[in-house]
Amino acid sequence: MNNKIDLTRSRLKTPRAAAIAGIIFSILLILIVILIRISIPPNPQDAGAWLSKSSKTVDLALNLVPFAGIAFLWFIGVVRDRLGELEDRFFSTIFLGSGLLFLAMLFAWSAVSGSIIESYIIDPDRLINTGMYSFIRSMAYQILNIYAMRMAGVFMIATSTLSIRTGIVPRWMAFLGYALAVVLLLTLLYNVWIILLFPLWILLISTYILIENFRKQI
């Protein structure tokens, strides 16, 4: 009897934990994108004028990245636990792999961007005049806007497919995930605001899961 009670409590807590982790990740990533967008020009070939004006704001955004990554990793783990025996090995592998690759790209972008600020503090003239700024800035742009966002799109497709097969979220949310994933996969992300599609979708499904969890407890 006690084992059944413990199992029931575990099933109730699992989706709630996933929802909370997803919400934390979404809010942090949205905040990071906004801080970066208002501080750094979208064109990766800029002259670096933002380094003298907005480096502290950018540094704040970069310091939030590890916490967003922890929340996202927690979200992945709890969702897989929620799927349990219903887990499809093929799509679960894509779900896990794309999620981890997105996280790796996000961390790599943060490290590269942070190196720009540190190099500027040490020797601003050398960073700008030798062309190192243009190289590192373009690298950071490629990592985030091309590779990380493509992996985010694949993650959304895998998550949407698993959602349809298991019924974790309504079908319309899954189909919305497909549509937004296509945008991330096929659009050249010169508009950095497009990046917000990913955390906003995670926020939507996380909020739904959290609300449904509380309804089941009433």
Secondary structure as a PSIPRED ss2 file (coil, helix, strand):
# PSIPRED VFORMAT (PSIPRED V4.0)

   1 M C   1.000  0.000  0.000
   2 N H   0.000  1.000  0.000
   3 N H   0.000  1.000  0.000
   4 K H   0.000  1.000  0.000
   5 I H   0.000  1.000  0.000
   6 D H   0.000  1.000  0.000
   7 L H   0.000  1.000  0.000
   8 T H   0.000  1.000  0.000
   9 R H   0.000  1.000  0.000
  10 S H   0.000  1.000  0.000
  11 R H   0.000  1.000  0.000
  12 L H   0.000  1.000  0.000
  13 K H   0.000  1.000  0.000
  14 T H   0.000  1.000  0.000
  15 P H   0.000  1.000  0.000
  16 R H   0.000  1.000  0.000
  17 A H   0.000  1.000  0.000
  18 A H   0.000  1.000  0.000
  19 A H   0.000  1.000  0.000
  20 I H   0.000  1.000  0.000
  21 A H   0.000  1.000  0.000
  22 G H   0.000  1.000  0.000
  23 I H   0.000  1.000  0.000
  24 I H   0.000  1.000  0.000
  25 F H   0.000  1.000  0.000
  26 S H   0.000  1.000  0.000
  27 I H   0.000  1.000  0.000
  28 L H   0.000  1.000  0.000
  29 L H   0.000  1.000  0.000
  30 I H   0.000  1.000  0.000
  31 L H   0.000  1.000  0.000
  32 I H   0.000  1.000  0.000
  33 V H   0.000  1.000  0.000
  34 I H   0.000  1.000  0.000
  35 L H   0.000  1.000  0.000
  36 I H   0.000  1.000  0.000
  37 R H   0.000  1.000  0.000
  38 I H   0.000  1.000  0.000
  39 S H   0.000  1.000  0.000
  40 I C   1.000  0.000  0.000
  41 P C   1.000  0.000  0.000
  42 P C   1.000  0.000  0.000
  43 N C   1.000  0.000  0.000
  44 P C   1.000  0.000  0.000
  45 Q C   1.000  0.000  0.000
  46 D C   1.000  0.000  0.000
  47 A C   1.000  0.000  0.000
  48 G C   1.000  0.000  0.000
  49 A C   1.000  0.000  0.000
  50 W H   0.000  1.000  0.000
  51 L H   0.000  1.000  0.000
  52 S H   0.000  1.000  0.000
  53 K H   0.000  1.000  0.000
  54 S C   1.000  0.000  0.000
  55 S H   0.000  1.000  0.000
  56 K H   0.000  1.000  0.000
  57 T H   0.000  1.000  0.000
  58 V H   0.000  1.000  0.000
  59 D H   0.000  1.000  0.000
  60 L H   0.000  1.000  0.000
  61 A H   0.000  1.000  0.000
  62 L H   0.000  1.000  0.000
  63 N H   0.000  1.000  0.000
  64 L H   0.000  1.000  0.000
  65 V H   0.000  1.000  0.000
  66 P H   0.000  1.000  0.000
  67 F H   0.000  1.000  0.000
  68 A H   0.000  1.000  0.000
  69 G H   0.000  1.000  0.000
  70 I H   0.000  1.000  0.000
  71 A H   0.000  1.000  0.000
  72 F H   0.000  1.000  0.000
  73 L H   0.000  1.000  0.000
  74 W H   0.000  1.000  0.000
  75 F H   0.000  1.000  0.000
  76 I H   0.000  1.000  0.000
  77 G H   0.000  1.000  0.000
  78 V H   0.000  1.000  0.000
  79 V H   0.000  1.000  0.000
  80 R H   0.000  1.000  0.000
  81 D H   0.000  1.000  0.000
  82 R H   0.000  1.000  0.000
  83 L H   0.000  1.000  0.000
  84 G H   0.000  1.000  0.000
  85 E H   0.000  1.000  0.000
  86 L H   0.000  1.000  0.000
  87 E C   1.000  0.000  0.000
  88 D C   1.000  0.000  0.000
  89 R H   0.000  1.000  0.000
  90 F H   0.000  1.000  0.000
  91 F H   0.000  1.000  0.000
  92 S H   0.000  1.000  0.000
  93 T H   0.000  1.000  0.000
  94 I H   0.000  1.000  0.000
  95 F H   0.000  1.000  0.000
  96 L H   0.000  1.000  0.000
  97 G H   0.000  1.000  0.000
  98 S H   0.000  1.000  0.000
  99 G H   0.000  1.000  0.000
 100 L H   0.000  1.000  0.000
 101 L H   0.000  1.000  0.000
 102 F H   0.000  1.000  0.000
 103 L H   0.000  1.000  0.000
 104 A H   0.000  1.000  0.000
 105 M H   0.000  1.000  0.000
 106 L H   0.000  1.000  0.000
 107 F H   0.000  1.000  0.000
 108 A H   0.000  1.000  0.000
 109 W H   0.000  1.000  0.000
 110 S H   0.000  1.000  0.000
 111 A H   0.000  1.000  0.000
 112 V H   0.000  1.000  0.000
 113 S H   0.000  1.000  0.000
 114 G H   0.000  1.000  0.000
 115 S H   0.000  1.000  0.000
 116 I H   0.000  1.000  0.000
 117 I H   0.000  1.000  0.000
 118 E H   0.000  1.000  0.000
 119 S H   0.000  1.000  0.000
 120 Y H   0.000  1.000  0.000
 121 I H   0.000  1.000  0.000
 122 I H   0.000  1.000  0.000
 123 D C   1.000  0.000  0.000
 124 P H   0.000  1.000  0.000
 125 D H   0.000  1.000  0.000
 126 R H   0.000  1.000  0.000
 127 L H   0.000  1.000  0.000
 128 I H   0.000  1.000  0.000
 129 N H   0.000  1.000  0.000
 130 T C   1.000  0.000  0.000
 131 G C   1.000  0.000  0.000
 132 M H   0.000  1.000  0.000
 133 Y H   0.000  1.000  0.000
 134 S H   0.000  1.000  0.000
 135 F H   0.000  1.000  0.000
 136 I H   0.000  1.000  0.000
 137 R H   0.000  1.000  0.000
 138 S H   0.000  1.000  0.000
 139 M H   0.000  1.000  0.000
 140 A H   0.000  1.000  0.000
 141 Y H   0.000  1.000  0.000
 142 Q H   0.000  1.000  0.000
 143 I H   0.000  1.000  0.000
 144 L H   0.000  1.000  0.000
 145 N H   0.000  1.000  0.000
 146 I H   0.000  1.000  0.000
 147 Y H   0.000  1.000  0.000
 148 A H   0.000  1.000  0.000
 149 M H   0.000  1.000  0.000
 150 R H   0.000  1.000  0.000
 151 M H   0.000  1.000  0.000
 152 A H   0.000  1.000  0.000
 153 G H   0.000  1.000  0.000
 154 V H   0.000  1.000  0.000
 155 F H   0.000  1.000  0.000
 156 M H   0.000  1.000  0.000
 157 I H   0.000  1.000  0.000
 158 A H   0.000  1.000  0.000
 159 T H   0.000  1.000  0.000
 160 S H   0.000  1.000  0.000
 161 T H   0.000  1.000  0.000
 162 L H   0.000  1.000  0.000
 163 S H   0.000  1.000  0.000
 164 I H   0.000  1.000  0.000
 165 R H   0.000  1.000  0.000
 166 T H   0.000  1.000  0.000
 167 G C   1.000  0.000  0.000
 168 I C   1.000  0.000  0.000
 169 V C   1.000  0.000  0.000
 170 P C   1.000  0.000  0.000
 171 R H   0.000  1.000  0.000
 172 W H   0.000  1.000  0.000
 173 M H   0.000  1.000  0.000
 174 A H   0.000  1.000  0.000
 175 F H   0.000  1.000  0.000
 176 L H   0.000  1.000  0.000
 177 G H   0.000  1.000  0.000
 178 Y H   0.000  1.000  0.000
 179 A H   0.000  1.000  0.000
 180 L H   0.000  1.000  0.000
 181 A H   0.000  1.000  0.000
 182 V H   0.000  1.000  0.000
 183 V H   0.000  1.000  0.000
 184 L H   0.000  1.000  0.000
 185 L H   0.000  1.000  0.000
 186 L H   0.000  1.000  0.000
 187 T C   1.000  0.000  0.000
 188 L C   1.000  0.000  0.000
 189 L C   1.000  0.000  0.000
 190 Y C   1.000  0.000  0.000
 191 N C   1.000  0.000  0.000
 192 V H   0.000  1.000  0.000
 193 W H   0.000  1.000  0.000
 194 I H   0.000  1.000  0.000
 195 I H   0.000  1.000  0.000
 196 L H   0.000  1.000  0.000
 197 L H   0.000  1.000  0.000
 198 F H   0.000  1.000  0.000
 199 P H   0.000  1.000  0.000
 200 L H   0.000  1.000  0.000
 201 W H   0.000  1.000  0.000
 202 I H   0.000  1.000  0.000
 203 L H   0.000  1.000  0.000
 204 L H   0.000  1.000  0.000
 205 I H   0.000  1.000  0.000
 206 S H   0.000  1.000  0.000
 207 T H   0.000  1.000  0.000
 208 Y H   0.000  1.000  0.000
 209 I H   0.000  1.000  0.000
 210 L H   0.000  1.000  0.000
 211 I H   0.000  1.000  0.000
 212 E H   0.000  1.000  0.000
 213 N H   0.000  1.000  0.000
 214 F H   0.000  1.000  0.000
 215 R H   0.000  1.000  0.000
 216 K H   0.000  1.000  0.000
 217 Q H   0.000  1.000  0.000
 218 I C   1.000  0.000  0.000
